[in-house]
Amino acid sequence: MKVNVEVECSPEEARRFLGLPDVTKANEVYVDAITNAMQGVGNFDQLNEMAKQIAPMGQFGLKLFQQLLESGAQMAMSGAGQNKPKRDG
């Protein structure tokens, strides 16, 4: 049997539902830092160098991070670990 569930909610509601931390302030600081760094970029070579500093592993690193987040979300949604018996210690 296959069951599909659709949920309509804002990103803020989804964050709260999943129990994720509010990183709004950290995101604002990050965006401000990137914006300030971009103001000094005058050509493609400078932009490329800045991108290497931000994401040292490039596209591979970003893809690896995305896979990490997706697998964590899948585990959280499937309730992984809830049915494991507790050890008596």
SENU-247221 format. One line per field, with one value per atom (N, C-alpha, C): residue in one letter; atom name; y negated, x, z negated. Coordinates in pm, 1 decimal. Atoms other than C-alpha are relative to their C-alpha. Example, Ala and Ser with C-alpha at 12.3 -4.5 7.8 and 13.67 -1.06 7.14 Angstrom:
BEGIN
residuo: A;A;A;S;S;S
atomo: N;CA;C;N;CA;C
c2: 119.0;450.0;-120.0;119.0;106.0;-109.0
c1: 89.0;1230.0;90.0;-82.0;1367.0;-77.0
c3: 0.0;-780.0;0.0;6.0;-714.0;-73.0
END
This chain:
BEGIN
residuo: M;M;M;K;K;K;V;V;V;N;N;N;V;V;V;E;E;E;V;V;V;E;E;E;C;C;C;S;S;S;P;P;P;E;E;E;E;E;E;A;A;A;R;R;R;R;R;R;F;F;F;L;L;L;G;G;G;L;L;L;P;P;P;D;D;D;V;V;V;T;T;T;K;K;K;A;A;A;N;N;N;E;E;E;V;V;V;Y;Y;Y;V;V;V;D;D;D;A;A;A;I;I;I;T;T;T;N;N;N;A;A;A;M;M;M;Q;Q;Q;G;G;G;V;V;V;G;G;G;N;N;N;F;F;F;D;D;D;Q;Q;Q;L;L;L;N;N;N;E;E;E;M;M;M;A;A;A;K;K;K;Q;Q;Q;I;I;I;A;A;A;P;P;P;M;M;M;G;G;G;Q;Q;Q;F;F;F;G;G;G;L;L;L;K;K;K;L;L;L;F;F;F;Q;Q;Q;Q;Q;Q;L;L;L;L;L;L;E;E;E;S;S;S;G;G;G;A;A;A;Q;Q;Q;M;M;M;A;A;A;M;M;M;S;S;S;G;G;G;A;A;A;G;G;G;Q;Q;Q;N;N;N;K;K;K;P;P;P;K;K;K;R;R;R;D;D;D;G;G;G
atomo: N;CA;C;N;CA;C;N;CA;C;N;CA;C;N;CA;C;N;CA;C;N;CA;C;N;CA;C;N;CA;C;N;CA;C;N;CA;C;N;CA;C;N;CA;C;N;CA;C;N;CA;C;N;CA;C;N;CA;C;N;CA;C;N;CA;C;N;CA;C;N;CA;C;N;CA;C;N;CA;C;N;CA;C;N;CA;C;N;CA;C;N;CA;C;N;CA;C;N;CA;C;N;CA;C;N;CA;C;N;CA;C;N;CA;C;N;CA;C;N;CA;C;N;CA;C;N;CA;C;N;CA;C;N;CA;C;N;CA;C;N;CA;C;N;CA;C;N;CA;C;N;CA;C;N;CA;C;N;CA;C;N;CA;C;N;CA;C;N;CA;C;N;CA;C;N;CA;C;N;CA;C;N;CA;C;N;CA;C;N;CA;C;N;CA;C;N;CA;C;N;CA;C;N;CA;C;N;CA;C;N;CA;C;N;CA;C;N;CA;C;N;CA;C;N;CA;C;N;CA;C;N;CA;C;N;CA;C;N;CA;C;N;CA;C;N;CA;C;N;CA;C;N;CA;C;N;CA;C;N;CA;C;N;CA;C;N;CA;C;N;CA;C;N;CA;C;N;CA;C;N;CA;C;N;CA;C;N;CA;C;N;CA;C;N;CA;C;N;CA;C;N;CA;C;N;CA;C;N;CA;C
c2: 116.6;0.0;-122.9;123.7;-346.1;-114.5;112.5;-653.2;-127.3;130.4;-1010.5;-101.2;104.2;-1295.7;-132.4;132.9;-1658.7;-95.7;96.7;-1931.0;-137.4;137.7;-2298.7;-81.6;83.0;-2519.2;-91.9;93.3;-2806.1;63.9;-51.7;-2741.2;-11.2;18.2;-2878.2;108.9;-105.4;-2633.4;136.1;-126.7;-2343.9;11.3;0.1;-2441.1;34.4;-25.8;-2445.0;143.0;-134.5;-2119.8;105.6;-95.5;-1939.2;-19.3;23.5;-2088.3;-54.8;56.3;-2264.2;-135.4;127.6;-2563.1;-118.3;123.5;-2918.3;-61.1;51.5;-3030.7;-132.2;125.3;-3359.8;-99.2;97.0;-3574.3;41.4;-48.3;-3356.4;-17.3;17.1;-3366.1;-146.6;143.2;-3747.5;-41.0;31.5;-3770.4;55.2;-64.1;-3528.4;-77.5;74.1;-3716.9;-136.9;129.1;-4049.1;14.6;-22.8;-3906.0;27.2;-29.7;-3769.8;-126.9;125.0;-4100.2;-94.4;86.6;-4294.3;51.4;-57.7;-4053.4;-19.3;15.3;-4079.6;-142.1;138.8;-4457.3;-23.8;17.5;-4420.0;79.2;-84.1;-4176.1;-81.8;79.8;-4341.9;81.8;-82.5;-4052.9;147.1;-140.7;-3682.1;73.5;-67.5;-3572.3;-26.5;32.1;-3753.1;74.2;-71.7;-3601.2;148.6;-140.7;-3253.7;27.5;-16.0;-3296.8;-9.9;14.4;-3415.0;124.9;-120.0;-3115.5;117.8;-107.7;-2879.8;-13.9;22.4;-3037.6;34.5;-26.5;-3006.3;149.7;-144.0;-2646.7;70.6;-56.2;-2487.6;128.1;-124.2;-2154.8;-19.0;30.2;-2325.5;72.9;-64.9;-2150.7;132.3;-128.5;-1815.7;-20.1;27.1;-1962.1;-39.8;41.2;-2125.4;118.1;-118.3;-1802.2;96.4;-85.9;-1603.4;-53.0;62.6;-1848.5;17.8;-18.3;-1829.2;143.9;-139.3;-1448.5;29.1;-16.9;-1463.9;-51.0;56.5;-1690.0;83.7;-80.1;-1480.5;132.4;-127.2;-1154.8;-21.3;31.5;-1316.8;-26.4;28.0;-1442.3;128.1;-126.0;-1098.7;84.6;-76.1;-936.8;-59.1;64.9;-1192.6;26.8;-21.7;-1148.0;145.9;-141.2;-767.1;47.3;-37.8;-765.9;100.1;-93.7;-578.8;-4.0;-10.6;-455.9;6.0;-0.8;-469.7;140.9;-135.8;-94.1;84.9;-76.9;7.8;30.1;-31.8;192.6;-70.1;67.3;13.6;103.9;-90.6;175.7;-27.5;14.2;240.5;-8.3;16.2;108.7;-1.3
c1: 85.6;0.0;90.1;-75.5;125.4;-91.2;77.6;5.2;80.4;-63.5;87.0;-67.1;50.9;49.9;58.7;-45.3;69.5;-27.3;12.9;129.4;32.8;-24.7;97.5;34.2;-40.8;291.9;112.6;-109.2;536.5;131.1;-128.9;909.2;14.3;-6.4;878.9;-80.1;81.3;598.6;67.4;-69.8;797.1;118.5;-114.4;1104.4;-43.7;50.3;904.6;-52.2;55.9;723.8;109.7;-110.3;1053.3;93.8;-83.9;1208.6;137.2;-129.1;1487.2;21.2;-27.0;1660.7;-25.9;19.4;1586.5;137.0;-132.6;1896.7;-10.8;23.3;1753.9;112.7;-105.6;2010.6;133.6;-125.1;2303.0;-3.2;12.9;2171.8;18.7;-15.3;2150.3;146.8;-142.9;2511.9;75.8;-65.9;2622.5;-26.8;35.7;2434.4;68.4;-69.5;2577.1;148.7;-142.0;2930.1;23.7;-13.6;2882.0;-22.2;28.5;2731.0;119.4;-117.4;3026.5;117.7;-109.4;3273.4;-22.1;30.6;3095.5;22.1;-19.2;3131.5;140.4;-136.8;3505.7;32.7;-24.8;3469.8;-20.5;8.5;3545.6;0.8;-3.1;3594.2;-25.0;33.0;3530.2;104.5;-105.2;3867.6;-12.6;19.4;3803.0;-121.8;121.1;3454.4;29.2;-36.4;3596.3;83.6;-83.4;3857.8;-83.8;86.5;3594.0;-86.6;82.8;3373.5;79.6;-84.8;3665.0;18.6;-17.2;3708.7;-127.9;128.3;3338.5;-28.9;28.4;3299.9;126.0;-127.8;3647.7;-11.6;14.3;3519.2;-85.9;76.4;3315.3;-133.0;128.5;3015.9;-10.9;2.7;3111.9;-35.1;27.4;3109.4;-144.3;139.2;2772.7;-94.5;83.6;2625.7;6.7;-15.9;2766.3;-80.6;76.3;2614.3;-149.8;140.8;2278.5;-44.1;34.0;2281.9;-7.5;1.9;2362.1;-131.4;125.2;2064.2;-120.5;112.3;1831.2;-10.7;5.8;1926.6;-44.2;45.5;1879.3;-148.8;143.3;1536.7;-80.0;69.6;1437.9;-4.9;-2.7;1545.8;-97.2;91.4;1350.2;-145.0;137.3;1037.8;-43.2;35.6;1053.0;-4.9;1.8;1091.0;108.1;-110.2;1421.8;44.0;-48.6;1532.8;-110.9;108.4;1189.6;-36.0;40.0;1134.3;112.9;-112.2;1475.2;-23.1;15.2;1464.8;107.1;-94.1;1626.8;83.9;-90.3;1928.7;-7.1;-7.5;1927.1;146.3;-141.4;2252.9;27.4
c3: 0.0;0.0;0.0;-7.3;80.4;-43.4;50.0;-105.9;22.0;-19.8;-5.9;-90.5;87.9;-250.9;46.3;-38.3;-143.4;-115.1;107.4;-396.6;56.9;-41.7;-317.1;-122.8;111.9;-551.9;45.1;-29.4;-555.2;-44.5;46.9;-597.7;-152.6;145.5;-953.1;-71.4;60.4;-1034.9;13.1;-20.0;-886.3;-95.3;91.1;-1089.9;-141.5;135.8;-1412.3;-14.1;4.5;-1330.2;-9.7;0.5;-1264.8;-118.7;117.0;-1578.6;32.5;-40.1;-1390.9;-66.4;66.0;-1548.9;92.4;-75.9;-1440.9;27.5;-37.1;-1251.6;75.4;-71.2;-1125.8;-23.3;31.4;-1305.7;61.6;-58.9;-1194.5;151.4;-143.7;-838.5;40.1;-29.5;-848.5;-6.0;11.9;-966.9;119.7;-114.4;-694.0;129.2;-121.3;-421.3;1.9;7.3;-541.7;32.4;-26.9;-534.6;147.7;-143.5;-182.3;81.7;-71.5;-67.9;-6.9;15.0;-207.7;80.6;-77.4;-47.6;149.4;-142.9;288.8;49.4;-41.7;290.8;52.8;-46.5;345.7;124.9;-117.3;635.6;126.2;-121.8;965.7;127.5;-120.8;1206.3;-35.3;18.2;1255.4;-84.2;75.7;1115.2;-149.4;141.3;788.1;-55.8;41.6;769.6;-18.8;8.3;834.1;-125.4;119.2;559.3;-127.3;116.6;313.7;-18.6;7.3;396.3;-55.2;52.7;324.3;-150.2;143.0;-17.3;-76.3;66.2;-99.6;-2.4;-11.6;20.5;49.6;-41.3;21.0;82.1;-75.0;153.2;124.4;-119.6;423.3;7.0;-24.7;575.6;-74.2;71.1;421.2;-146.7;140.7;71.5;-23.3;13.4;123.8;19.5;-25.3;264.4;-119.4;116.2;-28.9;-117.9;107.6;-276.2;22.9;-32.9;-96.1;-28.6;25.3;-112.8;-149.0;144.5;-483.5;-58.6;49.6;-548.5;42.3;-48.4;-333.8;-74.1;71.6;-504.6;-144.2;134.8;-845.8;-4.3;-6.1;-744.5;21.8;-24.4;-614.5;-126.8;124.3;-939.6;-101.2;93.7;-1140.2;37.5;-45.2;-928.5;-15.5;10.5;-942.5;-144.2;140.8;-1319.4;-32.7;22.8;-1304.8;-144.5;136.5;-1640.5;-103.9;97.2;-1804.8;-44.5;31.9;-1794.4;-56.0;52.4;-1926.0;-147.8;142.7;-2255.9;-82.2;89.2;-2545.8;-70.8;69.6;-2703.9;-149.6;144.8;-3074.1;-37.6;25.3;-3203.7;-140.2
END
